[in-house]
Each structure stands twice: as structure tokens, then as C-alpha cells.
Amino acid sequence: MFYRPEAGHGLPHNPFNAIVAPRPIGWISTRGTQGDNLAPYSFFNAVAYVPPQVMFASTGKKGDRHGTKDSVAQIIETGVFCVNIATGNLRDAVNASSAPLPAGSSEFDAAGIGSTPCTTIDCLRVAGAAAALECRMTQIVPLAGEANFAVFGAVTGVHLRDDCVVDGRFDPRAAGGWIARLGYKDYAAVHDIFEMERPA
């Protein structure tokens, strides 16, 4: 099978999201003039070591935000955001926080998700997250298409849950393992880990 995206694929569901998978989920918390927000994004990854940097992409828009979604709108206002790492023990909360609530409604409150203040930025983070990365936005890049944006940030603070540091290494299996997006309605939890040495 071959198709050109602009011509359509002819399948019941778009295969693109399932092809580029698994994708880590950045559970992005922000604070703006309308309050606190929390939303999962599966177009997310780390992009640099020194200084540590991450990115996530937001696609689509809401009617009560000007050409984007709550997360991007609030990052434009404040210049900060927090990436909470999504794990199996919080998968229902991650999913619940994806509900299309009106701007100004807190997903923390609506989904009963515990929160605590960040240390280096004015923002909430998920209290039970295995890890959280406090970030200062470095740039927002408009992408091709309507309301597509890539948000880049430098990490200013790192929180690790004590039970997820095992023998000096971050290992969130105590929190149900990392969860990843596979496309469609499918997700995966990472439990089976193996090591390989890179060639010298």
C-alpha cells in the first residue's frame, strides 16, 4: 500500500500516529492568567543534554483560545511549563486530563489529580509523578498546517520520586513503568528493559 497524505489513505483510521510509535507522553502543566492547566502530549521528547532541553508539539486549536490550545497559550503568557512523566499508575489520570475543558478550568481539580508547586518556576506539577521537569520556554516554532506549534524548553529543575531511583538509576517501574502512545486508542507500558553496549 502507498498513499499521499493529501490524497487520503482510504483506511478506517489514520495510520500515521501508529507508524511513529511508541511515543513518550509529556504531561504538560502550565499556569496562566486564567489559572492552572494540565494536558498530555504524545508529540514529546528530549532534544539535548547540555543544557537539558525538551520539546512538545501541540496540534489543533480550541474555540476559546486564539489559534491554539490552553498549554501553548499559557506558555506564551508566562514562558514556563512543567513536563510530568506519564507512568502506568497514573494512566487513568493522564487520560482524564485530555478532556476538552473550557479555558480556565483546572484539569487538576476536574480529574482529582494531586498537585504541588514547582521549585524554579511559577507552575504546578503532578504530585505523584515519577519525575517532573521544570522548564523555561526557549522558543515556540510555528509548524506547517493550521494551529501546529513546537514548544522548546530548557530544564531548570528535576524532581524524581525517591522510589523511582533504584541503584542510582531512574527506574519508574515502581510507578507502573513509562507509558507510551501507539496510535488509535492504543498505549503501551514499558516493563521489559535490556542493555546494549555501544561500539567503541
C-alpha positions in Angstrom: 0.0 0.0 0.0 1.1 3.5 -0.8 -0.7 6.8 -0.3 0.0 10.5 -0.5 -1.3 12.2 2.7 -3.0 15.0 0.8 -5.0 12.4 -1.2 -6.1 10.3 1.9 -5.3 6.7 2.9 -8.7 5.1 2.5 -8.5 3.3 5.8 -11.0 3.5 8.6 -8.4 5.3 10.8 -5.3 7.4 10.0 -2.3 5.1 10.3 0.3 8.0 10.8 0.2 8.1 14.6 0.6 4.3 14.8 3.6 4.3 12.4 5.7 6.7 14.5 5.4 4.8 17.8 5.8 4.3 20.6 6.0 7.9 21.6 6.6 9.1 25.1 3.9 11.2 26.7 4.7 14.7 28.0 2.1 15.6 30.6 2.4 19.3 30.4 1.3 21.6 33.3 1.1 25.3 32.9 -0.2 28.4 34.7 -1.6 31.5 33.1 -3.9 34.4 33.9 -6.9 32.1 33.7 -5.5 29.5 36.1 -3.8 26.1 36.0 -3.9 23.6 33.2 -2.7 20.0 32.7 -2.7 18.1 29.4 -0.9 15.1 27.8 1.0 15.5 24.5 2.4 12.5 22.7 4.5 14.6 20.3 7.1 14.9 23.0 10.8 14.2 23.6 14.2 15.2 25.0 16.3 17.1 22.4 19.6 18.0 24.1 21.8 17.1 27.1 23.7 20.3 28.0 21.8 22.2 28.9 19.0 19.6 29.1 16.2 20.5 26.8 12.8 19.1 25.8 10.1 19.8 23.2 6.5 19.0 22.7 4.2 19.8 19.8 0.6 21.0 20.0 -1.8 20.4 17.1 -5.2 21.9 16.7 -7.0 24.7 18.5 -9.8 25.4 20.9 -12.6 27.9 20.2 -11.9 29.8 23.4 -8.2 30.2 22.7 -6.7 32.3 19.8 -5.5 29.8 17.3 -4.0 27.2 19.7 -4.7 25.2 22.9 -4.5 26.1 26.6 -1.0 24.8 27.1 0.6 26.9 24.4 -1.5 30.0 25.1 -0.3 29.9 28.8 3.3 29.3 27.9 3.2 32.3 25.6 1.9 34.3 28.7 4.4 33.0 31.3 7.4 31.5 29.4 7.4 28.4 31.7 5.9 24.9 31.8 6.5 21.6 33.6 6.7 18.1 32.0 5.3 15.4 34.2 6.4 11.9 33.2 3.4 9.7 32.5 3.5 6.3 34.1 1.2 3.3 34.4 -0.1 4.1 37.9 -1.5 7.4 36.6 -2.7 6.3 33.2 -6.4 7.0 34.0 -5.5 10.5 35.3 -3.4 11.2 32.2 -6.4 10.2 30.0 -8.9 12.2 32.1 -6.7 15.3 31.8 -7.1 15.2 28.0 -10.8 16.2 28.3 -11.6 19.4 26.3 -12.5 21.6 29.3 -13.1 25.3 28.9 -10.2 27.7 29.2 -9.7 28.5 32.9 -10.9 25.1 34.1 -8.2 23.1 36.1 -7.7 19.5 35.0 -6.0 19.0 38.4 -9.4 19.8 40.0 -11.7 18.2 37.4 -9.8 14.9 37.5 -8.8 14.9 41.1 -5.1 14.9 40.4 -2.9 15.9 43.3 -0.6 18.9 42.7 2.3 20.6 44.3 4.2 23.8 43.4 7.3 23.7 41.2 10.6 24.9 42.7 12.2 27.0 40.0 9.1 28.2 38.1 5.6 29.5 39.0 3.6 26.5 38.0 2.1 23.4 39.5 3.4 19.8 38.9 1.7 16.4 39.4 2.4 15.4 43.0 2.6 11.7 42.3 4.6 11.8 39.0 7.6 9.6 38.9 9.6 12.5 37.5 8.9 16.1 36.6 11.0 18.6 34.5 10.6 22.3 35.3 11.2 24.2 32.1 11.7 27.7 30.8 10.5 28.1 27.2 13.3 28.9 24.8 11.2 29.1 21.6 7.9 28.3 20.0 8.1 27.4 16.4 5.1 27.5 14.1 4.8 24.3 12.0 3.2 23.7 8.6 -0.6 23.4 8.8 -3.1 25.3 10.9 -2.5 25.7 14.6 0.6 23.4 14.8 3.3 24.6 17.2 6.5 23.1 18.6 7.4 24.3 22.0 11.1 24.0 23.2 12.2 24.5 26.8 15.4 24.4 28.9 15.1 22.3 32.0 15.7 24.4 35.2 14.7 21.8 37.8 14.3 18.0 38.0 12.1 16.1 40.5 12.5 12.3 40.9 10.3 10.2 43.1 12.5 8.5 45.7 11.1 5.0 45.0 11.9 5.5 41.3 15.6 5.9 41.9 17.0 2.3 42.0 20.7 1.6 42.4 21.5 5.2 41.4 19.4 5.0 38.2 16.0 6.4 37.3 13.6 3.4 37.0 9.9 4.2 37.2 8.7 0.6 37.2 7.7 1.2 40.8 5.2 3.7 39.3 3.9 1.2 36.7 6.6 1.9 34.1 6.6 4.5 31.4 3.5 4.7 29.3 3.7 5.5 25.6 1.3 6.4 22.8 0.9 3.9 20.0 -1.8 5.5 17.9 -5.5 4.8 17.6 -6.7 4.2 21.2 -3.6 2.0 21.9 -1.0 2.6 24.6 1.9 0.6 25.9 3.6 0.3 29.3 7.4 -0.3 29.4 8.4 -3.1 31.7 10.9 -5.2 29.7 14.2 -3.4 29.7 17.5 -4.6 28.2 21.0 -3.2 27.9 23.4 -3.0 24.9 26.9 -1.6 24.8 27.6 0.9 22.0 30.5 0.1 19.7 33.8 1.7 20.8 
